[in-house]
């Protein structure tokens, strides 16, 4: 059967895992893949030094897709931000 009752799910998973770890039972190994159901976006704001007219126009906001829908979990992403050389902090 391919469906599980929610109350039996943990018990069956534990018994299957213990059978896989036991030398007395022969159980086929299998893997479980998890994925996210919704895309994950990241939004960040930064100051654009090229726009010097009005203070409100200097701040720009960008949104990027970090994890698309259906991306396998765990997945590692890295974000890097370039800082202009002429800006001193």
Secondary structure, 3 states (H helix, E strand, C coil): CCCCCHHHHHHHHHHHHHHHHCCCCCCCCCCCCEECCCCEEEEEEEECCCCCCCHHHHEEEEEEEEECCCCEECCCCCCCCCCCCCCCC
